[in-house]
Amino acid sequence: MNSEFSKAQAGSYAFIGGGQMATALISGLIRAGLPPRAIVVFDPDAAQQERLHASLGVDVGGRVDDRLAGAEVVVWAVKPQVLRQAVQQASAHLRAPLHISIAAGIRCVELSGWLASARVIRAMPNTSALVGASVTGLTAAPEAAAADRRVAQDVLATTGHCFWVESDERLNAVTAVSGSGPAYVFHFLEAFQAAAQAVGFDEVTARELVLKTVAGAVQQAQSGDPFGTLRERVTSRHGTTEAALAQLDAARTAQALKDAVAAACTRAEALSTEFAQQA
Ligand SMILES: NC(=O)c1ccc[n+]([C@@H]2O[C@H](COP(=O)([O-])OP(=O)(O)OC[C@H]3O[C@@H](n4cnc5c(N)ncnc54)[C@H](OP(=O)(O)O)[C@@H]3O)[C@@H](O)[C@H]2O)c1
């Protein structure tokens, strides 16, 4: 329970966009002690508003209105393509809050310019925020105060682990590793399940075997031993695991993963440049 959260006034946290990431963050904040009445969410989608109000008890609105003026923290949780327009719609109602953007690819310098504010923090959570297990990178506009960084970290930490990077460029690397990372893992799980089915297990059993095997290995890896050491320990010479790993090596899976992360990084950089040119 965060004591700062429990003292928050009505409407002091505003969300622009009430989609799945906003919902994950709002749920985290409420779990951490922020009263639902302290949160107002603006989203043009009536179904989204109804869902948020009914399930979390927060105040909701369609078009941004003067309730935004009371916000001390504004979280921008819309798609990057509509962020600039959302800022334009909101600007007449903004006082001088702390801005936290979770939109991918839009740099602090553009955000600061659009919002006419140096109080800007960017966060890159991942989809595991939905289960309170996000890995979230944060970066701040150079002029953002230490107190603003602390508040942003407190907000994002309600959905998982947070760490700081020094620039938007590094946040592109975060996007490529932990931002897109859950999809790499799901891809592996999918392929592993298919492989289990190929040796005769039905779909449900294959899924369970794969999930429990991965969960057990992740638990073991918490020991802090290097991943390579853990791998070597289960690989006896001329054994079954060695035969399997030889196939993975022949298919260059490690290099493929390296290439995948590099491609995500390049794409994140390209998106940043695209948005910067539109600014
Ligand atoms: N999903 C992830 O894993 C992930 C991870 C890191 C960062 N992000 C970032 O998080 C942001 C939100 O992602 P999401 O998956 O939650 O998106 P989402 O589910 O599409 O939610 C965005 C919501 O914002 C609404 N919206 C559109 N224009 C608006 C406006 N002008 N004012 C207020 N609300 C508006 C949308 O309504 P309509 O649908 O009617 O347009 C939608 O309900 C994105 O920028 C994304 O890059 C996502």
The ligand as an ORCA input file, in Angstrom:
! r2SCAN-3c Opt
* xyz 0 1
  N      -0.225     -3.512    -25.539
  C       1.041     -3.529    -25.138
  O       1.652     -4.568    -24.830
  C       1.802     -2.225    -25.005
  C       3.076     -2.221    -24.412
  C       3.737     -1.005    -24.247
  C       3.148      0.167    -24.679
  N       1.939      0.129    -25.283
  C       1.371      1.393    -25.736
  O       0.223      1.666    -24.965
  C      -0.646      2.476    -25.718
  C      -2.048      1.928    -25.552
  O      -2.067      0.589    -25.996
  P      -3.355     -0.334    -25.816
  O      -2.949     -1.688    -26.261
  O      -3.940     -0.132    -24.446
  O      -4.322      0.352    -26.917
  P      -5.882      0.243    -27.097
  O      -6.418     -0.977    -26.394
  O      -6.179      0.475    -28.545
  O      -6.434      1.491    -26.257
  C      -6.366      2.819    -26.671
  C      -7.716      3.460    -26.344
  O      -7.601      4.871    -26.561
  C      -8.799      5.300    -27.197
  N      -8.601      6.588    -27.877
  C      -8.367      6.830    -29.188
  N      -8.273      8.169    -29.404
  C      -8.441      8.778    -28.213
  C      -8.444     10.137    -27.785
  N      -8.235     11.128    -28.639
  N      -8.653     10.400    -26.478
  C      -8.848      9.391    -25.596
  N      -8.861      8.079    -25.940
  C      -8.648      7.780    -27.226
  C      -9.119      4.159    -28.131
  O     -10.446      4.239    -28.571
  P     -10.803      3.661    -30.048
  O     -10.481      2.201    -30.004
  O     -12.264      3.980    -30.183
  O      -9.914      4.400    -31.007
  C      -8.854      2.948    -27.240
  O      -9.977      2.636    -26.443
  C      -0.140      2.466    -27.158
  O       0.465      3.711    -27.453
  C       0.907      1.383    -27.188
  O       1.982      1.739    -28.038
  C       1.236     -1.030    -25.430
*
